Amino acid sequence: MTDHSSSADGAGEGWPSQQPAPPQLSAEAARSQVAAAWVRVAPQSNVPPGQVAVPSLPPRADRPAAESKKDKREQAKAERKAEYERKRAARKAEYESKQAARASRKGGGKVSASATSAATTASAEATAPTAGAGPSAAQDAPAPARSGAKGPDARFDVPRPGGRLPSNGRSTHVALRATLLITTCVFALGSCGVTGLVIGRSSVSVKPAALDGKDLDRYRLTDFPVQSAAVFAEEYASLCMTYAPENTDKRRESLSRYISAGVDRDCGWNGKGKQQVKQANWDGTVEELPEYGKNGRYLNIQVTYTGGRTTTLSVPVYVKDLAGASGLRVVGNVGEMPLPIRDTAPALEKSEEVVDQELSAQLREQVLAGYFKAWAASDTTALTRFTTPDATPAAVSGLAGALTAPVVQEVQALAPEGTEVGKKPTYTQGQAVPARVTVVWGGGGADDAKAEVALKRSYRVTVVNTAQGWFIKDIHGGVMDPTGGRADTPSTASPTAAPASGASAPPAPAAPSAPSGGASPGLPASPKPAASAPAP
């Protein structure tokens, strides 16, 4: 027994123990063992009955202590302040460098030692990290952007609210502010000018433009009451040129109410012979009376006697009150003047006109014969068969029986412009065509024994082409004479009737050459009625 123990003790003292090493535990298993040991040795607090005491675990050694929100805010505030100080120092350094460069240029390239040292110090302060920022702030602070840098490495300083822009954008900012200021001033001045102009125009009374003497003479505008003076002169001329021996005293008394004291009270008559005025009218001629200025005028009155002779009488008239047209008086003796000069009318140029003979005959036979019969009697029911829905009042009213028994003697329908002579014209639907129509009223043909008076009248008719045929849209009286000239010359004078003095003789009415429906003289026979034409 003793030997074994001694040997064992000797072995334990001289040789190391050959026991195996304990197995390696994971981190979670080791933490669990530590927590269990901590529970055994930690002092237990009083736990109410029915509850289990949950011990607090010790803090993990690999985690830093939790920071409060207040500490985080203070740290962020300190970092922002450090960044602001750094940027401020950088701007100051840049400003000092520019000042030094400007002083160098002014001084001929020599920079003072103080300016150089100030720029160097400011640059060092700008590049050095802030003391309170710590090493992390110095490492995280971005490097200042190089002048002219481009790409992702370029940085641009953004000023704080209310601060100034960086030096490289200051000129643009100043120009923008100046532009906005100038634009605002221009708009304000323009608004003030327009407002002043409107107020000035509204406060000043606008007077009508006055016409000079040339305009008054050109348009026959005057303050002289021409119409009232003309009526007064017509009455005096009618009394002056009408005389008979048995009415001498009464005539003299009547004339004295029109004339001034020095005018002949017999109006130039010697008391012998007779004469009667049929009509006395002012011919529109006005001549200035210099002795009375704007209050006097010579007025020409055309006098027609019962025997047919016509003459012109010049009457001097004075008006005292121009505005009221009162105080009229004949202030001189009258004088006879010739009638207004008649001249030759020029011939009309109609070389480009093309008359559609086929259409003219069709209108005369199928449309105009029935239309003029209904138009003469003002038969509204029959007129609707020949007129368009938008016909003029003249085309649908008629003569109400003033003329009867119409015979369409001649029709000239004008082809559209550009139609060549000898070619058949074409008409589109809705196209309007003018036509010259000659109608003989008051009698029929040669078989009408009761016809005693025949009156030839001319009309300008507008017809419209429709899907149902030709219909009348408008009618006007009178047709121009294409010949021109004058009828009172020996070559053109009528052998049966002599014209009156100063007037051209009207053409003698021609008797109708054929009854209604007959062919017109000088026109070809009418073609077969078209199916689309309205029935008369």
PyMOL commands that set and color helices and strands:
alter all, ss='L'
color gray80, all
select helices_A, chain A and resi 2-14+27-41+69-106+113-127+131-140+167-203+213-219+226-240+245-256+290-292+357-377+380-383+393-397
alter helices_A, ss='H'
color red, helices_A
select strands_A, chain A and resi 277-289+293-305+310-321+326-330+335-337+407-413+432-441+455-466+469-477
alter strands_A, ss='S'
color yellow, strands_A
deselect
rebuild
show_as cartoon
